[in-house]
Amino acid sequence: MKLQEKVDSLPDSPGVYLMKNRAGKPIYVGKAESLRNRVRSYFRDSGSLDTKTEVMVRKVRDFEYIVTRSEVEALILELTLIKKHRPRYNVRLTDDKKFPYIKVTLDEPFPRVFPTRTLTRKGARLFGPYTDAKAMRQALKAVRRIFPVRTCRPVLPSRSITRPCLEYHIGHCQAPCVEYVTSEAYRKMIHSVMHFLEGRTSEVVKALEERMNEAAEEQLYEEAGRLRDQLKAVRFISEKQAIVSEAWEDMDIIAFASRADTGCVVVLSVREGRLVGRQHFFLTGVQDKSEGEVVGSFLEQHYEAGVTPPKEVILQSLPQDPAIFEKWLSDQSGQAVKLTCPKTGGRLREIHLAMENAKVLLEEHLMSIEGRSKRLPESVVELQKHLHLTQPPRRIEAFDISQIQGSDPVGSMVYFYDGQPRKGEYRRFRIKTVEGQDDYAMMREVVTRRLRRLVEDKVDLPDLILIDGGVGQLNAALEALRGLGIKDQPVLGLAKRLEEVYRPGEGEVLSLPKASAGLRLLQHLRDEAHRFAVAYHRLLRGKRMLVSSLDGIKGLGSKRRAALLEKFGNVERIKQAELDDLASVPGISPALAERIAACLSP
């Protein structure tokens, strides 16, 4: 009811909303022209929602919203919040690492050109992102082969540098460090570098020709020869680029392919009518999303990251509210940007080309993931071999019991997949049915409770169960399996003393080679189950001791106990506290402070 009241009170204004789960974590961030209409649509009729959105809405326990002045401002804020919270149900780039860029430091008298992964635009131009670091290095290598840009780091000019380095003597630098070239001339070259990185080779050719002719007229033949060589190199690279349009247009062609929850977007960059590059990006969260939603999410993340959009962006499908995106992209570019979705003609053919590239790259990506999942670790392969299992034990659950003389007994279960712990699948148990120090009965209870849950939830049983202990603990686990009617479940016990492996129905222990990766995996499982059980046991014992120390003090209820612990941290500090300090705690009177001190005194 509180959630519905909150929905009913939403303003009819543009803004951003954050859907939150039970833990208060954002699971979806969205923007809206009208917050009231958009958020209401989630809670009206679940039958009109796609499957994934319906699942998301069932998990929503709260939401918050931020009103913005315009829809463009909402779009920018939405992207910022997605990057901050990484919500589960938003479409997002899968790559956690930052893509490399080429950075030009325009705020220096003699700018530098170098690779970076830090997106700081202040006083600089960024070119990228390069999804392939090798392609970035090749572009940078081409720049340095054609243009004599400096590669040193010092801020120039510098009084401490009195002579040029080797780069000058081999013709790779104009020695701005000792001002053999003026800042104005050096910056002209940097403008050509930026045009080259943008793919505007015709502007580079024109500038180089003008400077070469000027140098020749002034009889600076060495300089003219250097410019002539640069001109040849630029023309050679330009000739290798495929011609897409004879109209010398600048455009990005964007298309995608998807399967299940994974998508691949391909961006073909066309500058001055020539195809100058192809980039691809992988997305997650695309299942049950419309083409417009996927395209919109990608446009936000791609062009926000430092990429300058061209005058025209050709798309497989238009995003929702294309006018908002055009306004935002125009602000990013400094010129009018148009989004188009062609239905016929040459541009449609280019879209189909991009779609085919996306399909091929997506297939390669999914096959690569599938191949990695099929490659088993050596430890798992060895266990299958030594234990004579019918299938590799990829999913292993290990159990242990922890207690001290029957007090606060607990059990633990840890889960490993392909030899690696999955801590989100760990479980801990308070022993409920066993009195005294019966380890075997406790193991039987814990294994029964765990496997009964798996059976009831119709979840596949583990490939192998490991019991921390010898024959007695192993037999207790087998009794639990028989009680549940579970047959043919691989189980074994691992004793601590001699690292002996016990298998059901075998009189002799199995000794795995000491250097075996399979034995090391079993030891890791056993030790992790023991650690997890001991940690839970200590937690419960500490709580019991804490409650028993403060329990029974007349007038000291749960709220006052909590107030004392909040101020002093633990019982030991409460024991050492002065009466005035105890009485300063809200709810603790001087008389009660004396009573507490008397009860806690040795």
C-alpha positions as CSV (number, residue, x, y, z in Angstrom):
1,M,0.0,0.0,0.0
2,K,2.9,2.4,0.8
3,L,4.4,1.7,-2.6
4,Q,1.1,2.4,-4.4
5,E,0.7,5.6,-2.4
6,K,4.1,6.7,-3.5
7,V,3.3,5.9,-7.1
8,D,0.1,7.9,-6.9
9,S,2.0,11.0,-5.6
10,L,4.5,11.1,-8.4
11,P,4.8,14.4,-10.3
12,D,4.0,14.8,-14.0
13,S,7.6,16.0,-14.7
14,P,10.6,14.7,-16.6
15,G,13.1,12.8,-14.4
16,V,14.9,9.6,-13.5
17,Y,13.6,6.8,-11.3
18,L,15.5,4.0,-9.4
19,M,13.8,0.7,-8.7
20,K,15.1,-0.9,-5.5
21,N,15.0,-4.4,-4.1
22,R,14.4,-5.6,-0.5
23,A,18.0,-4.7,0.4
24,G,17.6,-1.2,-0.9
25,K,19.9,-1.8,-3.9
26,P,18.9,-0.2,-7.3
27,I,18.1,-3.0,-9.7
28,Y,16.9,-0.7,-12.6
29,V,17.4,2.9,-13.5
30,G,15.1,4.6,-16.1
31,K,14.3,8.0,-17.5
32,A,10.9,9.4,-18.3
33,E,9.2,12.4,-19.9
34,S,6.5,12.0,-17.3
35,L,7.6,10.2,-14.1
36,R,4.0,9.7,-13.1
37,N,2.9,7.9,-16.3
38,R,6.1,5.9,-16.7
39,V,6.4,4.5,-13.2
40,R,2.7,3.8,-13.0
41,S,2.9,1.6,-16.1
42,Y,5.0,-0.9,-14.2
43,F,2.4,-1.5,-11.5
44,R,-0.9,-1.4,-13.5
45,D,-1.2,-4.7,-15.4
46,S,1.6,-7.2,-15.2
47,G,0.2,-9.0,-18.3
48,S,1.3,-6.1,-20.5
49,L,4.9,-6.4,-19.3
50,D,7.6,-8.6,-20.9
51,T,8.9,-11.6,-18.9
52,K,12.1,-10.0,-17.6
53,T,10.4,-6.7,-16.6
54,E,7.7,-8.7,-14.8
55,V,10.3,-10.5,-12.8
56,M,12.0,-7.2,-12.0
57,V,8.8,-5.6,-10.8
58,R,8.1,-8.5,-8.5
59,K,11.4,-7.7,-6.7
60,V,10.8,-4.0,-6.3
61,R,10.2,-3.0,-2.7
62,D,10.8,0.7,-3.1
63,F,11.8,3.3,-5.6
64,E,13.1,6.9,-5.6
65,Y,13.0,9.5,-8.2
66,I,14.8,12.7,-9.2
67,V,13.0,15.5,-11.1
68,T,15.0,17.2,-13.9
69,R,14.5,20.3,-15.9
70,S,14.4,18.6,-19.2
71,E,14.3,15.1,-20.9
72,V,17.9,15.6,-22.1
73,E,19.0,16.3,-18.5
74,A,17.2,13.1,-17.5
75,L,19.0,11.1,-20.1
76,I,22.4,12.4,-18.8
77,L,21.5,11.7,-15.2
78,E,20.2,8.2,-16.1
79,L,23.6,7.3,-17.6
80,T,25.5,8.6,-14.6
81,L,23.3,6.6,-12.2
82,I,23.7,3.4,-14.3
83,K,27.5,3.8,-14.3
84,K,27.4,4.3,-10.5
85,H,25.0,1.5,-9.5
86,R,25.4,-1.0,-12.4
87,P,21.7,-2.2,-12.0
88,R,21.0,-5.8,-12.9
89,Y,18.1,-5.1,-15.3
90,N,19.7,-2.3,-17.4
91,V,21.3,-2.9,-20.7
92,R,25.1,-2.3,-20.3
93,L,28.4,-2.9,-21.8
94,T,29.9,-6.2,-20.5
95,D,33.5,-5.0,-20.5
96,D,34.5,-4.1,-16.9
97,K,37.9,-2.7,-18.0
98,K,38.0,0.7,-19.6
99,F,38.7,0.8,-23.3
100,P,41.9,2.5,-24.4
101,Y,41.8,6.0,-26.1
102,I,44.4,8.2,-27.8
103,K,44.7,11.5,-25.9
104,V,45.9,14.8,-27.2
105,T,46.8,17.3,-24.5
106,L,45.7,20.6,-26.0
107,D,46.3,22.6,-22.8
108,E,50.1,22.4,-23.3
109,P,52.2,24.7,-25.5
110,F,53.6,21.6,-27.2
111,P,50.8,18.9,-27.0
112,R,51.5,15.2,-26.5
113,V,49.8,12.3,-28.1
114,F,49.7,9.1,-26.1
115,P,47.4,6.1,-25.1
116,T,45.2,6.4,-22.0
117,R,42.3,4.6,-20.2
118,T,41.5,7.7,-18.1
119,L,38.6,9.7,-19.5
120,T,39.6,13.2,-18.5
121,R,38.5,15.6,-21.3
122,K,39.5,18.9,-19.6
123,G,42.1,20.5,-21.8
124,A,42.4,17.5,-24.1
125,R,40.8,15.6,-27.0
126,L,40.1,11.9,-26.8
127,F,40.0,9.6,-29.8
128,G,38.4,6.1,-29.4
129,P,37.3,4.0,-27.7
130,Y,39.5,1.2,-29.3
131,T,37.9,-2.1,-28.4
132,D,41.1,-3.7,-29.8
133,A,44.2,-2.4,-28.0
134,K,46.3,-3.6,-31.0
135,A,44.3,-1.3,-33.3
136,M,44.9,1.6,-31.0
137,R,48.7,0.9,-31.0
138,Q,48.6,0.6,-34.8
139,A,46.9,4.0,-35.1
140,L,49.4,5.6,-32.7
141,K,52.3,4.0,-34.6
142,A,50.9,5.5,-37.8
143,V,50.7,8.9,-36.2
144,R,54.3,8.8,-35.0
145,R,55.5,7.4,-38.4
146,I,53.9,10.3,-40.3
147,F,54.1,13.2,-37.8
148,P,57.1,14.1,-35.7
149,V,55.2,14.4,-32.4
150,R,57.1,14.4,-29.2
151,T,57.0,11.3,-27.0
152,C,58.6,12.7,-23.9
153,R,56.5,13.6,-20.8
154,P,57.9,16.9,-19.4
155,V,55.8,20.0,-19.7
156,L,57.5,22.2,-22.3
157,P,59.2,24.6,-22.6
158,S,61.6,23.6,-19.8
159,R,64.8,25.4,-18.7
160,S,66.3,22.2,-17.4
161,I,66.6,20.7,-20.9
162,T,69.5,22.1,-22.9
163,R,69.9,19.8,-25.8
164,P,67.6,17.5,-27.9
165,C,67.4,13.8,-27.4
166,L,68.0,11.0,-29.9
167,E,64.5,11.2,-31.3
168,Y,65.4,14.5,-32.9
169,H,68.6,13.2,-34.4
170,I,66.9,10.3,-36.1
171,G,64.1,12.6,-37.5
172,H,61.3,11.4,-35.3
173,C,60.8,14.7,-33.4
174,Q,61.2,18.5,-34.0
175,A,62.8,19.1,-30.6
176,P,60.2,21.4,-29.0
177,C,62.1,20.7,-25.8
178,V,64.8,23.2,-26.9
179,E,62.4,25.2,-29.0
180,Y,63.8,24.2,-32.4
181,V,60.1,24.5,-33.5
182,T,57.7,27.2,-32.5
183,S,54.5,26.4,-30.5
184,E,52.4,27.8,-33.4
185,A,54.0,25.6,-36.0
186,Y,53.9,22.5,-33.7
187,R,50.2,23.1,-33.1
188,K,49.5,23.2,-36.8
189,M,50.9,19.7,-37.0
190,I,48.8,18.6,-34.0
191,H,45.7,19.8,-35.8
192,S,46.7,17.6,-38.7
193,V,47.2,14.7,-36.3
194,M,43.7,15.2,-34.9
195,H,42.1,15.3,-38.4
196,F,44.1,12.2,-39.2
197,L,42.7,10.4,-36.1
198,E,39.2,11.5,-37.0
199,G,39.6,10.0,-40.5
200,R,39.5,13.4,-42.3
201,T,42.5,12.6,-44.5
202,S,41.5,15.1,-47.2
203,E,41.9,18.0,-44.7
204,V,45.3,16.6,-43.7
205,V,46.4,16.3,-47.3
206,K,45.3,19.9,-48.0
207,A,47.1,21.2,-45.0
208,L,50.3,19.3,-45.7
209,E,50.3,20.4,-49.4
210,E,50.0,24.1,-48.4
211,R,52.8,23.8,-45.8
212,M,55.0,21.9,-48.3
213,N,54.5,24.6,-51.0
214,E,55.2,27.4,-48.5
215,A,58.4,25.7,-47.3
216,A,59.5,25.2,-50.9
217,E,58.9,28.9,-51.8
218,E,60.9,29.9,-48.8
219,Q,63.7,27.5,-50.0
220,L,63.3,25.4,-46.8
221,Y,64.0,22.3,-48.9
222,E,64.6,19.9,-45.9
223,E,61.3,20.9,-44.3
224,A,59.5,20.6,-47.7
225,G,61.0,17.1,-48.2
226,R,59.8,16.0,-44.7
227,L,56.3,17.3,-45.5
228,R,56.3,15.6,-48.8
229,D,57.1,12.2,-47.1
230,Q,54.2,12.8,-44.6
231,L,51.9,13.6,-47.6
232,K,52.8,10.3,-49.3
233,A,52.1,8.3,-46.1
234,V,48.7,9.9,-45.5
235,R,47.7,9.3,-49.2
236,F,48.8,5.7,-49.0
237,I,46.6,5.1,-45.9
238,S,43.7,7.0,-47.4
239,E,43.8,4.8,-50.6
240,K,43.5,1.6,-48.5
241,Q,40.2,2.8,-46.9
242,A,37.0,1.5,-48.5
243,I,34.7,4.0,-50.2
244,V,31.2,3.9,-48.8
245,S,29.8,7.1,-50.1
246,E,30.9,9.3,-53.0
247,A,29.3,12.3,-51.2
248,W,32.1,12.7,-48.7
249,E,29.8,12.2,-45.8
250,D,30.6,11.7,-42.1
251,M,28.5,9.0,-40.5
252,D,28.4,6.2,-38.0
253,I,26.5,3.0,-39.0
254,I,25.3,1.1,-35.9
255,A,23.6,-2.3,-35.9
256,F,23.4,-5.2,-33.4
257,A,22.6,-8.9,-33.0
258,S,21.5,-10.7,-29.9
259,R,20.8,-14.1,-28.5
260,A,19.2,-14.7,-25.1
261,D,20.7,-12.0,-22.7
262,T,23.8,-11.2,-24.7
263,G,24.1,-8.7,-27.6
264,C,26.8,-7.5,-29.9
265,V,26.8,-4.0,-31.4
266,V,28.9,-3.1,-34.4
267,V,29.9,0.5,-35.2
268,L,31.2,1.3,-38.7
269,S,32.9,4.7,-38.8
270,V,32.6,6.5,-42.1
271,R,34.6,9.8,-42.5
272,E,34.6,11.8,-45.8
273,G,32.8,8.9,-47.5
274,R,35.5,6.3,-46.5
275,L,35.2,3.5,-44.0
276,V,37.9,4.3,-41.5
277,G,37.1,1.7,-38.8
278,R,35.0,-1.0,-37.3
279,Q,34.4,-1.5,-33.6
280,H,32.3,-3.9,-31.7
281,F,30.9,-4.0,-28.2
282,F,29.2,-6.7,-26.2
283,L,26.1,-6.0,-24.1
284,T,24.3,-7.8,-21.3
285,G,20.7,-7.4,-20.2
286,V,19.2,-7.3,-23.7
287,Q,16.7,-10.2,-23.3
288,D,13.1,-9.1,-23.7
289,K,14.3,-5.6,-24.5
290,S,13.0,-3.9,-27.7
291,E,15.4,-2.9,-30.4
292,G,14.8,0.7,-29.6
293,E,15.7,0.2,-25.9
294,V,18.9,-1.6,-26.8
295,V,19.9,1.1,-29.4
296,G,19.1,3.9,-26.9
297,S,21.1,2.3,-24.1
298,F,24.1,1.8,-26.4
299,L,24.0,5.3,-27.8
300,E,24.1,6.7,-24.2
301,Q,27.1,4.6,-23.1
302,H,29.1,4.9,-26.4
303,Y,28.9,8.6,-27.1
304,E,29.1,9.6,-23.4
305,A,32.5,8.0,-23.1
306,G,34.4,10.7,-25.0
307,V,33.4,9.8,-28.6
308,T,32.5,12.8,-30.8
309,P,29.4,11.9,-32.8
310,P,29.4,12.7,-36.6
311,K,26.7,14.7,-38.3
312,E,24.6,11.5,-39.0
313,V,24.2,8.3,-37.1
314,I,22.5,5.6,-39.1
315,L,20.7,3.0,-37.0
316,Q,19.1,-0.4,-37.3
317,S,16.2,0.9,-35.2
318,L,15.5,4.3,-33.8
319,P,15.6,4.7,-30.0
320,Q,12.6,5.7,-27.9
321,D,12.3,9.5,-28.1
322,P,14.9,10.0,-30.9
323,A,14.5,13.8,-30.7
324,I,15.9,13.8,-27.1
325,F,18.9,11.8,-28.3
326,E,19.5,14.1,-31.3
327,K,19.5,17.1,-28.9
328,W,21.9,15.4,-26.5
329,L,24.3,14.2,-29.3
330,S,24.2,17.7,-30.9
331,D,25.3,19.2,-27.5
332,Q,28.1,16.5,-27.4
333,S,29.3,17.2,-30.9
334,G,28.9,21.0,-31.1
335,Q,27.0,20.5,-34.4
336,A,23.6,19.3,-35.5
337,V,23.4,15.5,-35.3
338,K,20.7,13.5,-37.1
339,L,19.5,9.9,-36.3
340,T,18.2,8.0,-39.3
341,C,16.8,4.5,-39.9
342,P,17.0,3.8,-43.7
343,K,14.4,1.5,-45.3
344,T,15.9,1.4,-48.8
345,G,19.0,2.3,-50.8
346,G,22.8,2.1,-50.2
347,R,22.5,3.0,-46.5
348,L,20.2,0.1,-45.9
349,R,22.9,-2.1,-47.5
350,E,25.5,-0.7,-45.0
351,I,23.1,-1.4,-42.1
352,H,22.8,-5.0,-43.3
353,L,26.6,-5.2,-43.6
354,A,26.9,-4.0,-40.0
355,M,24.2,-6.6,-38.9
356,E,26.1,-9.4,-40.5
357,N,29.3,-8.3,-38.8
358,A,27.4,-8.3,-35.5
359,K,26.0,-11.8,-36.0
360,V,29.4,-13.2,-36.8
361,L,31.1,-11.6,-33.8
362,L,28.3,-12.6,-31.5
363,E,28.6,-16.2,-32.6
364,E,32.4,-16.2,-32.1
365,H,31.9,-14.6,-28.6
366,L,29.3,-17.2,-27.5
367,M,31.4,-20.1,-28.9
368,S,34.4,-18.8,-27.0
369,I,32.4,-18.6,-23.7
370,E,31.1,-22.1,-24.3
371,G,34.6,-23.4,-25.1
372,R,35.9,-21.9,-21.8
373,S,33.1,-23.5,-19.8
374,K,33.9,-26.9,-21.3
375,R,37.6,-26.7,-20.4
376,L,37.9,-28.4,-17.0
377,P,40.6,-27.5,-14.4
378,E,43.3,-30.1,-13.9
379,S,42.1,-30.7,-10.3
380,V,38.6,-31.7,-11.4
381,V,40.0,-34.0,-14.1
382,E,42.3,-35.7,-11.6
383,L,39.5,-36.2,-9.1
384,Q,37.4,-37.9,-11.7
385,K,40.3,-40.2,-12.6
386,H,41.3,-41.1,-9.1
387,L,37.8,-41.6,-7.8
388,H,36.6,-43.4,-10.9
389,L,33.6,-41.1,-11.3
390,T,31.3,-41.4,-14.3
391,Q,31.4,-37.6,-14.8
392,P,33.7,-34.8,-13.8
393,P,32.9,-33.4,-10.3
394,R,32.3,-29.8,-11.4
395,R,29.9,-29.1,-8.5
396,I,31.2,-30.2,-5.1
397,E,29.6,-29.5,-1.7
398,A,31.6,-30.0,1.5
399,F,30.1,-30.4,5.0
400,D,31.6,-29.8,8.5
401,I,30.4,-29.6,12.1
402,S,31.7,-27.2,14.8
403,Q,31.1,-27.3,18.6
404,I,32.8,-27.1,21.9
405,Q,31.6,-29.8,24.4
406,G,28.1,-29.7,22.8
407,S,27.6,-25.9,23.1
408,D,26.4,-23.9,20.2
409,P,26.7,-26.7,17.7
410,V,26.6,-25.6,14.0
411,G,27.1,-27.1,10.6
412,S,28.4,-25.6,7.4
413,M,28.2,-26.4,3.7
414,V,30.5,-24.8,1.1
415,Y,30.1,-25.0,-2.7
416,F,32.8,-25.2,-5.3
417,Y,32.3,-25.0,-9.1
418,D,35.1,-26.1,-11.4
419,G,37.5,-26.0,-8.5
420,Q,36.6,-22.4,-7.4
421,P,34.5,-21.4,-4.3
422,R,31.1,-19.8,-5.0
423,K,30.5,-18.0,-1.7
424,G,27.1,-16.9,-2.6
425,E,26.0,-20.6,-2.4
426,Y,27.5,-21.3,1.0
427,R,25.0,-22.3,3.7
428,R,25.2,-22.6,7.5
429,F,23.0,-24.5,9.9
430,R,22.2,-24.3,13.6
431,I,21.8,-27.8,15.0
432,K,18.1,-28.3,16.1
433,T,17.5,-32.0,16.8
434,V,20.7,-33.3,18.5
435,E,21.5,-33.1,22.2
436,G,25.0,-33.5,23.6
437,Q,28.2,-34.2,21.6
438,D,27.0,-36.6,18.9
439,D,29.0,-35.4,15.8
440,Y,27.6,-38.2,13.7
441,A,24.0,-37.3,14.4
442,M,24.8,-33.6,13.7
443,M,26.3,-34.5,10.4
444,R,23.3,-36.6,9.5
445,E,20.9,-33.7,10.4
446,V,22.9,-31.1,8.3
447,V,23.2,-33.3,5.2
448,T,19.5,-34.3,5.5
449,R,18.4,-30.7,5.7
450,R,20.5,-29.6,2.8
451,L,19.6,-32.4,0.4
452,R,16.0,-32.3,1.3
453,R,15.9,-28.7,0.2
454,L,17.5,-29.5,-3.1
455,V,15.0,-32.4,-3.7
456,E,12.0,-30.2,-2.8
457,D,13.2,-27.4,-5.0
458,K,13.9,-29.8,-7.9
459,V,17.5,-28.6,-8.1
460,D,20.2,-31.0,-9.4
461,L,22.3,-32.7,-6.7
462,P,26.0,-32.0,-6.6
463,D,28.4,-34.1,-8.6
464,L,30.3,-34.9,-5.4
465,I,29.7,-34.6,-1.7
466,L,32.7,-34.2,0.6
467,I,32.4,-35.0,4.4
468,D,35.0,-33.6,6.8
469,G,35.9,-36.7,8.8
470,G,36.4,-40.4,8.7
471,V,34.2,-43.5,8.5
472,G,31.8,-42.4,11.2
473,Q,30.9,-39.1,9.6
474,L,30.8,-40.6,6.2
475,N,28.3,-43.3,7.4
476,A,26.1,-40.6,9.0
477,A,26.0,-38.8,5.6
478,L,25.1,-42.1,3.9
479,E,22.2,-42.6,6.3
480,A,20.9,-39.2,5.5
481,L,21.0,-40.1,1.8
482,R,19.2,-43.4,2.3
483,G,16.6,-41.6,4.5
484,L,15.8,-39.3,1.5
485,G,15.8,-42.2,-1.0
486,I,18.8,-40.8,-2.9
487,K,20.9,-43.4,-4.7
488,D,24.1,-43.3,-6.7
489,Q,25.2,-40.1,-5.2
490,P,29.1,-39.9,-5.1
491,V,30.2,-39.2,-1.5
492,L,33.5,-39.4,0.3
493,G,35.2,-38.5,3.5
494,L,38.5,-36.8,4.1
495,A,40.2,-37.3,7.4
496,K,42.6,-34.7,8.7
497,R,45.3,-36.8,10.3
498,L,46.8,-38.5,7.2
499,E,44.7,-36.9,4.5
500,E,43.0,-40.3,4.0
501,V,40.1,-40.5,1.6
502,Y,37.2,-42.8,2.6
503,R,34.7,-44.1,0.0
504,P,31.4,-45.9,0.8
505,G,31.6,-49.7,0.9
506,E,35.4,-49.9,0.6
507,G,37.4,-51.4,3.5
508,E,40.7,-49.7,2.5
509,V,41.3,-46.0,2.4
510,L,42.2,-44.3,-0.9
511,S,45.5,-42.4,-0.8
512,L,45.8,-39.8,-3.5
513,P,49.3,-38.7,-4.6
514,K,50.5,-36.0,-2.2
515,A,51.3,-33.7,-5.1
516,S,48.0,-34.3,-6.8
517,A,45.9,-31.3,-7.8
518,G,42.8,-33.3,-7.0
519,L,44.0,-33.8,-3.4
520,R,44.8,-30.1,-3.0
521,L,41.2,-29.4,-4.2
522,L,39.7,-31.7,-1.6
523,Q,41.9,-30.1,1.1
524,H,40.8,-26.7,0.1
525,L,37.2,-27.7,0.3
526,R,37.7,-29.4,3.7
527,D,39.6,-26.4,5.1
528,E,37.0,-23.9,3.7
529,A,34.1,-25.9,5.2
530,H,35.9,-26.0,8.6
531,R,36.7,-22.2,8.5
532,F,33.1,-21.4,7.6
533,A,31.7,-23.6,10.4
534,V,34.1,-22.3,13.1
535,A,33.3,-18.6,12.1
536,Y,29.6,-19.3,12.6
537,H,30.2,-21.1,15.9
538,R,32.2,-18.2,17.2
539,L,29.5,-15.8,16.2
540,L,26.8,-17.7,18.0
541,R,28.9,-18.3,21.1
542,G,29.9,-14.6,21.3
543,K,26.2,-13.6,21.1
544,R,25.2,-16.1,23.8
545,M,28.0,-14.9,26.1
546,L,27.0,-11.3,25.5
547,V,23.4,-11.9,26.2
548,S,24.1,-14.0,29.3
549,S,26.4,-11.3,30.8
550,L,23.8,-8.5,30.6
551,D,20.8,-10.8,31.0
552,G,19.0,-10.8,34.3
553,I,19.9,-7.3,35.3
554,K,16.7,-5.8,36.7
555,G,15.6,-2.8,34.6
556,L,17.9,-3.5,31.7
557,G,15.8,-4.3,28.7
558,S,16.7,-4.9,25.1
559,K,16.7,-1.3,24.1
560,R,18.9,-0.2,27.0
561,R,21.3,-3.1,26.3
562,A,21.5,-2.0,22.7
563,A,22.2,1.6,23.8
564,L,25.0,0.4,26.1
565,L,26.6,-1.7,23.4
566,E,26.4,1.1,20.9
567,K,28.3,3.4,23.3
568,F,30.9,1.0,24.7
569,G,31.2,-1.6,21.9
570,N,31.4,-4.7,24.1
571,V,30.7,-6.1,27.6
572,E,34.4,-5.8,28.7
573,R,34.3,-2.0,28.2
574,I,31.0,-1.8,30.0
575,K,32.6,-3.5,33.0
576,Q,35.5,-1.0,33.0
577,A,33.3,2.1,32.6
578,E,32.8,4.7,35.4
579,L,29.4,5.1,36.9
580,D,29.0,8.6,35.4
581,D,29.8,7.2,31.9
582,L,27.2,4.5,32.4
583,A,24.6,7.0,33.6
584,S,25.3,9.2,30.5
585,V,23.7,6.5,28.2
586,P,20.1,7.4,27.3
587,G,17.7,5.4,29.5
588,I,20.3,4.5,32.2
589,S,19.6,6.2,35.5
590,P,22.3,6.5,38.2
591,A,20.6,3.7,40.2
592,L,20.6,1.4,37.2
593,A,24.2,2.3,36.5
594,E,25.2,1.2,40.0
595,R,23.2,-2.0,39.5
596,I,24.9,-2.8,36.2
597,A,28.4,-2.2,37.7
598,A,27.6,-4.4,40.7
599,C,26.3,-7.3,38.5
600,L,29.3,-7.1,36.1
601,S,31.9,-6.8,38.8
602,P,34.1,-9.9,39.3
